[in-house]
Amino acid sequence: MEEKGRRKSMGKFPFELLGRDKNQAGVLKIEHPMGEPPSMEDEPLPKFEGIDVEFGTEQVKNQTLLVCFWDMEQRPSRNLVGELAKRADELQKKEVVVILVHTSDVDTDKLKDWLANRKIPFTCGSIKNDTEKVLFRWGVRAQPWLVLTNEKGVVRAGGFELEQLDEKLQESRSAKPSRKGESMKSDRVVLKLIDSDGRPVAGAKVGTNVDTREVSVLGSKLSWNLRGREHNISNEWGEITLTREKLFPPSWSADRKLALYVLHEDRKIGATCMISKDGEQGEINLTLEPVCHVHGKLDSEGLKEIGLPLTWTNVYLYWDRDSHGVLSHMSENKRIEFLVPPGRYTLNAYGSGEGASTKHLYPEIEIKANQSELDLGVIDLLPTKLSTLIGKPAIEFGPIKAWKNGPPVKLADLPPILQEICPGWLIYMNSLQIKVWSSLPCTTVLIWNTWIKNGLRYTKGSVE
C-alpha cells in the first residue's frame, strides 16, 4: 500500500515499522532517478530555487542554518518537527535559524493550521515543482532530513538524527574553515542543459577531448573520455554533476582549464564550455544548439614528392591553441569529421608517413548558429625540414668550435650511426644518407622494424 499523496518515485511507506522506535519508524528513503545524490558536506549552501518560502540566504548571513525537509503526512517527520519546536528557545540562544521545507503536495491551509495548532515557530516553505530535482540538489536521501550549515554558509552535516544536533553544532563551530568554505569555491560542478526552447535536455553526454578514431561521428560512436569515471549522461532535469577533484589531474596547476564537450547524439544538439581547476563555478548553464557537420581531407604533396605519402593523420579541435582539446580525430583515411557547436575554434592538424612527418597546421574555423555543414576541402600539410632530407646526403658535422678526446671527425670516418641531432629526435644514417627518423617514443618500434630485421644490432646509440 502506497502512502497517500506520495509520488511513486519516492518509495513506499513501511507501515510495519509503526509502533517501534518513533524516531526511525516509517523513515522514507527517496529513490532518485539518477541514483544516490552526492554528499553536500563542505559545499556552499544550495540556493532555495524551486522552494516557495519567504526567506533568502542573505537573511542568515553570518548565522548557522538548520534546514529540515519533512512531510506532514509522515509520522517521523511530524515527530521531528515537534521536537525541534520544543527546542526553539534553546536553538535561538545558540543563534541557529531553523527553516522547514515541506516536500509533498498538500493543501496550504491544512499545513498552516497544523503548524499553528502545534505552535511551530519556524518559517516553513514548500517545494512546488520538480520535487525530485530539488531534493537531489540538496543531497536529500530520506525523510525527514536535516541539513546544517556554519555561519559562513557552508554545509557541515546532513542526514543526521536530532540527538546528534549538539554534537554537529560543536563540530561545525570548532572545525577550521576548509579551503572551499573560506573561498566559497565548490569542488562540484553541475551542468544544467536546456534546448533552444528552454526545456531540460535529458540523455546528453559530456566528455573531454572526445575522440572519434576512424569511426564516423554521424554513426553516433564517439569515444567519450572523462577522468575519474564520472557519470556523464544528463538526467531527466538536464543535469550532469561532475567533480573537479576527479576531472583534473593532481599535477595540473590551479589555474589550468579543461574544455568540456556536450552532445545529444540523437538530436544532434551540443555545446562547449571551459571550467578551471580552482574556479568558483558551481553551476554552469548551457543551451544546446544544432551542431555543424565539419568535414574534410588531409594530404601532403611534399611527402608524396619524397615517396613517403601520409599513412596516418591527427586533428585536434581547440577553443584556442593554448587550451585543452575539445575533440580529436585520428584517421588512416586522412579524414576530418566533427560535430561542432556554434563558436570559434582552432584546429591542430598533422600527419606522418613511413618515417616522415608533417608540420603542425593551425587553421581557424567559425561555426555560425544553425549552420549545418562546413566543408574544409583538402588541407595540404607541409613536410618537416628533417623529412625533406630523407634519402639525401647527410649534413656534415659543424660548425664545431673544438674537438675533445681525439682528432676532428667527419661522417665518412664513422660507421652507420644513430645520431641524436636534438633532444628527442634520432636519425639512422647509412652510406651517408638519412634513411629514417623518429621521435623517441617510437624508437623501439623502428629499431625492430627497420634495423633488426636488416641484421643490424643497436648498441649504445650506434648501429653495427
Secondary structure, 3 states (H helix, E strand, C coil): CCCCCCCHHHCCCCHHHCCCCCCCCCCEECCCCCCCCCCCCCCECCCCCCEECCCCHHHHCCCEEEEEEECCCCHHHHHHHHHHHHCHHHHHHCCEEEEEEECCCCCHHHHHHHHHHCCCCCEEEEECCCHHHHHHHCCCCEECEEEEECCCCEEEEECCCHHHHHHHHHHHHHCCCCHHHHHCCCCEEEEEEECCCCCECCCCEEECCEECCCCCHHHCCCECCCHHHCCCECCCCCEEEEEHHHHCCCCCCCCCEEEEEEEECCCCEEEEEEEECCCCCCEEEEECEECEEEEEEEECHHHHHCCCCCCEEEEEEECCCCCCEEEEEEECCCEEEEEECCEEEEEEEEEECCCCEECCECCEEEECCCCCEEEEEEEECCECHHHHCCCCECCCCCCCCCCCCCCCCCHHHCCCEEEEEECCEEEEEECCEEEEEEEHHHHHHHHHHHHHHHCCCEECCEEC
